[in-house]
Amino acid sequence: MILHHFMQPLAGYHTRAAFSLFPVSISMTTHTASRRLKQKRLWLALAALFALLFFSLKEKPTSQHNQVAPFGTETGDSLPTHNSQKPLSDAEKGILALARAYPDFFEIADQVPTQNVLVWKDGTRLPYDDGREKSPQERLENPDLEDQMQYYPSGRLETPPQKGEQAGRIRYEPFFKKMYGNSAAQVAQKLTTVVWLPKHIGTKLQVTTVNQVHQKVKTLSLQLDSLVSLRPDLKKYLQNPGGTFNWRNISGTNRLSAHSFGMTLDINTTYSHYWQWSAKTKDENATLSYQNQIPMEIVELFEAQGFIWGGKWYHFDTMHFEYRPELLLFAQMR
């Protein structure tokens, strides 16, 4: 309609020009003004045409499912700073990473890393390092926060995990009980339902609302839905998820499973490997042969939402994803 409006006055231009041999009573001044008006309308019509072409060819947003940013960087998130001129110690990095990872429970300004405590918003003070030398098994059975804070190798797994590599497998239970709930009933009060891959799977999962974990799982679920649309071969790893909330001990131990807190998700066990199943033993000192089938494309999307993967442990658990953003931030501070 815009082009028609501007171009209509030009329709008879050449026809009228054909009669220019006949006597006319129009003055040269009038003829020149008319030509200028027609030229002006022609330029306006061309401008409108270029505008239409510009907006029709404007670049559309592209899918970013395969452009995975490390956790803490995708929204311009920055790590906490430290006023001291000397480098941070591992203990200071650990305390600051914990405070930064869980802003609903900690204020960075409240933390005084040199005092060896983690300070909660309600004033609770948890010792960071109990000062005890421990064997690997003692760190599992009786850890402190320092034992819990190990460097997690985010990104693609290039080589199998070596003995001692188990960042996230050590958990200081008082920390998680205070944050997520001290009993099954307390944790259950904070659960909500999330539909897992609504387009391709549609399974309902029970996930905690603490730390907005349910929102992280919703975002992850939609991203995986998009990935499966492009890579249908990946669906089998995500369907029939192994479970989320389940207040229980880890098999063969007196330690609570991370599933007890509703912030952990097991994907399809059919395509997963667990060290106890593979080695047919519960002996922590057994020599293990690493096994895994889970594609890294899936792992990277989980990590971008703050989840760590049990496939990066020497005692591997490749179905297991656990919300532990402090370990991803701690690794970035290395």
Stockholm file with secondary structure:
# STOCKHOLM 1.0

chainA/1-334         MILHHFMQPLAGYHTRAAFSLFPVSISMTTHTASRRLKQKRLWLALAALFALLFFSLKEKPTSQHNQVAPFGTETGDSLPTHNSQKPLSDAEKGILALARAYPDFFEIADQVPTQNVLVWKDGTRLPYDDGREKSPQERLENPDLEDQMQYYPSGRLETPPQKGEQAGRIRYEPFFKKMYGNSAAQVAQKLTTVVWLPKHIGTKLQVTTVNQVHQKVKTLSLQLDSLVSLRPDLKKYLQNPGGTFNWRNISGTNRLSAHSFGMTLDINTTYSHYWQWSAKTKDENATLSYQNQIPMEIVELFEAQGFIWGGKWYHFDTMHFEYRPELLLFAQMR
#=GR chainA/1-334 SS CHHHHHHGGGTTHHHHHHTTTSCCCCCHHHHHHHHHHHHHHHHHHHHHHHHHHHHHSCCCCCCCTTCCCCTTTTTCCCCCCCCCSSCCCHHHHHHHHHHHHCTTTCCGGGCCGGGCEEECTTSCEEESCCCCCCCHHHHHHSCCHHHHCCCCCCSCCCSCCCTTCCTTTCCCHHHHHHHHCSSHHHHHTTEEEEEESTTTTCEEEEEECGGGHHHHHHHHHHHHHHHHHHCGGGHHHHSSCCBSCCCCBCTTSSSBCGGGGTCEEECCGGGCCBHHHHHTCCCTTSCCCCCCCCCHHHHHHHHHTTEEEGGGSSSCBTTEEEECHHHHHHHHTC
#=GC SS_cons         CHHHHHHGGGTTHHHHHHTTTSCCCCCHHHHHHHHHHHHHHHHHHHHHHHHHHHHHSCCCCCCCTTCCCCTTTTTCCCCCCCCCSSCCCHHHHHHHHHHHHCTTTCCGGGCCGGGCEEECTTSCEEESCCCCCCCHHHHHHSCCHHHHCCCCCCSCCCSCCCTTCCTTTCCCHHHHHHHHCSSHHHHHTTEEEEEESTTTTCEEEEEECGGGHHHHHHHHHHHHHHHHHHCGGGHHHHSSCCBSCCCCBCTTSSSBCGGGGTCEEECCGGGCCBHHHHHTCCCTTSCCCCCCCCCHHHHHHHHHTTEEEGGGSSSCBTTEEEECHHHHHHHHTC
//
